[in-house]
């Protein structure tokens, strides 16, 4: 038997991530600065690192609940309530995941039957399409360039077909930095509600919005029951290597995601969860300082790129300039 024939067809036919290939290529090169991966160049703020160190010293080395530490789920529920006015039950409607990437994977496997369709505006984070395919679904990519890299209600409506199950919406967007006003999100929400389509709202860059206040999708009128909110600590708190994200949504969907999660991951690292608790308690000032630094760099990079002839999407959030 040839070794290749042992591999599932859908995995054999899947292309490796171009970004990761590039990242590995330049990793060992001297005098090369890699701008290929969504990695803050700030380190995790000291107060959060110290909480992780203290957790280890105090013997926090066990498993946690499959759903994650109740303490962290409570903090997340309070944080979302304070910032957006949306209430989530920490027992039934919140799941702690290994980064938002695991949350996306769990959502797709919990939601999709073979042949179900997921709408993905382009450009998009590199793993969205393959994650849909691995779950047996069909990724439907929507070109947004003609509309300034924004999904519009008209374009969304045209992309909907039978068996369209969800829209995977990431804003502020990786890699363009484009985001949406509350009015724009409301218009998209109305289309989704009319067609009974779930919004999977990846808001991992929500803390890094510059030109106007970030609007969380479930905070829109009538949106919460039809939204799966994904967020985490990697970007705003510079905690990429800690691998802590979370999903908030309808209890039946969170229960289905937890069922898969408990058979594959069990739970994220307890040390990382303890550090995330501290991030929500006392990391706000550090996030604000990093955001000011990114805003300063945004002006420098945008002006420099335009001066040498590049067109760039207006980077209203995240830390990307899509030139």
C-alpha positions in Angstrom: 0.0 0.0 0.0 1.3 3.4 -0.9 1.5 5.7 2.1 -0.3 8.5 0.2 -3.3 6.3 -0.3 -3.8 6.1 3.4 -4.4 9.9 3.7 -8.0 11.1 3.4 -8.7 12.6 -0.1 -9.9 16.0 1.4 -6.6 16.3 3.3 -4.4 15.2 0.3 -6.1 17.8 -1.9 -5.8 20.6 0.7 -3.1 23.2 -0.1 -0.7 24.1 2.7 -1.0 27.6 4.2 1.0 30.0 2.0 1.6 32.3 4.9 3.1 29.5 7.0 5.4 28.4 4.2 6.6 32.0 3.9 7.0 32.3 7.6 9.1 29.1 7.8 11.2 30.3 4.8 12.2 33.6 6.4 12.5 32.4 10.0 16.2 31.5 9.7 17.2 34.4 7.5 19.4 37.1 8.9 18.5 40.8 8.4 14.9 39.8 7.3 11.9 41.2 9.1 8.8 38.9 8.6 5.5 40.7 8.2 3.7 37.6 7.3 2.0 36.4 10.5 -0.6 38.2 12.7 1.7 38.4 15.7 1.9 41.5 17.9 5.5 42.6 18.4 4.6 43.6 21.9 5.1 41.0 24.6 2.3 40.0 26.9 2.1 42.8 29.6 4.0 42.0 32.8 0.9 41.9 35.1 -0.5 39.1 32.9 2.8 37.2 32.7 3.2 37.5 36.5 -0.2 36.0 37.0 0.8 33.0 34.9 4.1 32.6 36.9 2.1 32.8 40.1 -0.3 30.2 39.0 2.5 27.8 38.4 4.1 28.6 41.7 0.8 28.0 43.5 0.4 24.6 41.9 -2.3 25.3 39.3 -1.3 22.3 37.0 -4.5 20.3 36.8 -7.3 19.9 34.2 -10.2 22.4 34.3 -13.8 21.9 33.4 -14.2 21.1 29.7 -15.9 24.4 29.3 -13.0 26.2 31.0 -12.5 27.7 34.4 -15.8 29.0 35.8 -13.9 32.0 37.1 -12.7 32.9 33.6 -16.2 32.4 32.1 -17.7 34.7 34.7 -15.1 37.4 34.0 -15.8 37.1 30.2 -19.5 37.4 30.8 -19.0 40.5 33.0 -16.6 42.0 30.4 -19.0 41.5 27.5 -22.0 42.8 29.5 -20.0 45.9 30.5 -18.6 46.6 27.0 -21.6 45.7 24.8 -24.7 45.3 27.0 -25.1 41.7 26.0 -25.7 39.0 28.7 -24.3 35.5 28.4 -24.8 32.7 30.9 -21.3 31.6 31.9 -22.6 28.0 32.6 -24.4 27.4 29.3 -23.4 30.0 26.7 -19.6 30.4 27.0 -16.8 27.9 26.1 -13.1 28.5 26.6 -11.0 27.3 23.6 -7.4 26.9 22.4 -7.4 30.3 20.6 -10.1 31.4 18.3 -8.8 29.0 15.7 -10.1 26.1 17.7 -13.4 27.9 18.2 -13.8 28.2 14.4 -13.0 24.5 13.9 -15.5 23.5 16.6 -18.2 25.7 15.2 -17.9 24.2 11.7 -17.9 20.6 12.9 -20.9 21.3 15.2 -22.9 23.1 12.5 -22.2 21.5 9.2 -23.6 18.5 7.4 -21.9 17.5 4.1 -22.8 20.0 1.5 -23.8 22.8 3.8 -22.4 26.2 2.7 -20.6 28.9 4.6 -20.1 32.4 3.2 -16.6 33.9 3.6 -15.9 37.5 2.5 -12.5 37.8 0.8 -9.7 38.6 1.6 -10.0 36.4 4.7 -7.9 34.7 7.4 -6.2 31.7 5.7 -7.8 28.9 7.8 -11.4 29.7 7.3 -11.9 27.9 3.9 -10.0 24.7 4.9 -11.8 24.5 8.2 -15.1 24.5 6.4 -13.9 21.8 4.0 -12.5 19.6 6.8 -16.0 19.7 8.4 -17.6 18.5 5.1 -19.0 22.0 4.2 -18.6 24.1 1.1 -16.8 27.5 1.5 -18.4 30.2 -0.6 -15.9 33.1 -1.1 -17.3 36.5 -1.7 -15.1 39.1 -3.5 -15.4 42.4 -1.7 -12.7 44.4 -3.5 -15.1 46.5 -5.6 -16.8 47.7 -2.4 -13.7 48.8 -0.6 -13.2 45.3 0.9 -16.5 45.6 2.7 -19.3 43.1 2.5 -22.5 44.9 1.5 -26.1 43.7 1.9 -26.5 43.4 -1.9 -23.4 41.3 -2.3 -24.4 39.1 0.7 -27.9 38.6 -0.7 -26.5 37.5 -4.1 -24.3 34.9 -2.5 -27.1 33.1 -0.6 -28.2 29.8 -2.0 -30.1 26.8 -0.6 -28.2 25.1 2.3 -26.3 28.3 3.2 -25.9 27.8 6.9 -23.6 30.6 8.1 -21.7 33.8 7.4 -18.1 33.8 8.8 -17.5 37.5 9.4 -14.2 38.8 10.7 -13.9 42.4 11.7 -11.7 44.3 12.0 -10.5 42.2 9.1 -7.4 40.1 8.8 -5.7 41.1 6.4 -7.2 44.4 5.3 -7.8 46.1 8.6 -11.3 47.2 7.3 -14.2 47.2 9.8 -17.9 48.1 10.0 -20.0 50.8 11.5 -23.1 49.8 13.6 -25.3 51.0 10.6 -23.4 48.7 8.2 -23.6 45.7 10.5 -27.4 46.3 11.0 -27.9 46.1 7.3 -26.0 42.8 7.0 -27.9 41.5 10.1 -31.3 42.1 8.4 -30.3 40.0 5.4 -29.1 37.2 7.6 -32.2 37.2 9.8 -34.5 37.2 6.8 -32.8 34.0 5.4 -32.3 32.4 8.9 -28.5 32.3 8.5 -26.1 32.3 11.5 -23.5 34.9 11.8 -20.2 33.6 13.2 -18.6 36.8 14.2 -14.8 36.6 14.7 -14.0 39.8 16.7 -10.5 38.9 17.8 -9.3 42.4 16.7 -12.2 44.3 18.3 -10.0 45.9 20.9 -7.9 47.4 18.1 -10.4 49.7 16.3 -9.2 53.2 15.6 -11.6 55.5 13.8 -14.9 54.7 15.7 -16.0 52.4 18.5 -16.2 48.7 17.7 -19.7 47.3 17.6 -20.1 43.7 18.6 -22.5 41.8 16.3 -24.7 40.2 19.0 -25.3 43.7 20.5 -27.5 44.6 17.4 -31.3 44.3 17.9 -32.5 40.7 17.6 -29.0 39.5 16.7 -27.9 37.6 19.8 -29.9 34.4 19.2 -28.5 34.2 15.6 -24.9 34.9 16.4 -21.9 32.9 17.5 -19.4 35.4 19.0 -15.7 34.4 18.8 -13.0 36.4 20.6 -9.9 35.9 22.7 -6.7 37.4 24.1 -4.1 36.8 21.4 -4.2 40.2 19.6 -5.4 43.0 22.0 -3.5 41.5 25.0 -0.6 40.2 22.9 -1.1 36.7 24.2 -0.7 34.7 21.0 1.4 31.9 22.6 -0.9 31.4 25.5 -3.6 30.1 23.2 -6.8 31.3 24.9 -10.0 32.1 23.0 -13.7 31.8 23.7 -17.0 31.3 22.0 -20.3 32.8 23.2 -23.6 31.8 21.7 -26.9 29.9 21.9 -26.7 27.1 24.6 -27.5 24.2 22.1 -24.6 25.3 19.8 -22.2 25.8 22.7 -23.2 22.4 24.1 -22.5 20.8 20.7 -19.1 22.5 20.4 -18.3 21.4 23.9 -19.1 17.8 23.1 -16.4 17.8 20.3 -14.0 19.9 22.4 -14.1 17.4 25.3 -13.2 14.5 23.1 -10.3 16.3 21.4 -8.8 19.0 23.6 -10.4 18.4 27.0 -9.5 22.0 28.1 -7.0 24.7 27.5 -4.0 25.1 29.8 -5.0 26.1 33.3 -2.0 28.5 33.5 -3.1 30.3 30.4 -6.7 30.5 31.8 -5.4 32.1 35.0 -3.4 34.6 33.1 -6.5 35.4 31.0 -8.4 36.1 34.2 -5.8 38.7 35.1 -5.9 40.2 31.6 -9.6 40.9 32.1 -9.1 42.2 35.7 -6.2 44.6 35.1 -5.0 44.5 31.5 -7.1 47.4 30.2 -4.4 50.0 30.6 -1.8 47.9 28.8 -4.2 47.3 25.9 -4.8 51.0 25.6 -1.1 51.7 25.5 -0.5 49.1 22.7 -3.5 50.5 20.8 -2.0 54.0 20.9 1.3 52.6 19.6 -0.4 50.7 16.7 -2.4 53.9 15.8 0.9 55.9 15.6 2.5 53.2 13.4 -0.6 53.0 11.2 -0.2 56.7 10.2 3.5 56.2 9.5 3.0 53.0 7.4 -0.1 54.3 5.5 1.6 57.6 4.6 4.9 55.8 3.5 3.1 53.2 1.3 0.9 55.9 -0.4 4.0 58.1 -0.9 5.7 55.4 -2.9 2.6 54.6 -5.0 0.7 51.8 -3.3 -3.0 51.8 -2.9 -4.1 50.6 0.5 -7.4 49.7 2.1 -8.1 52.2 4.9 -6.8 50.2 8.0 -9.5 51.1 10.5 -8.6 48.3 12.9 -6.2 45.4 13.6 -2.5 46.0 12.8 -2.4 45.4 9.0 -1.9 47.6 6.0 -3.2 45.7 2.9 -1.1 47.3 0.1 
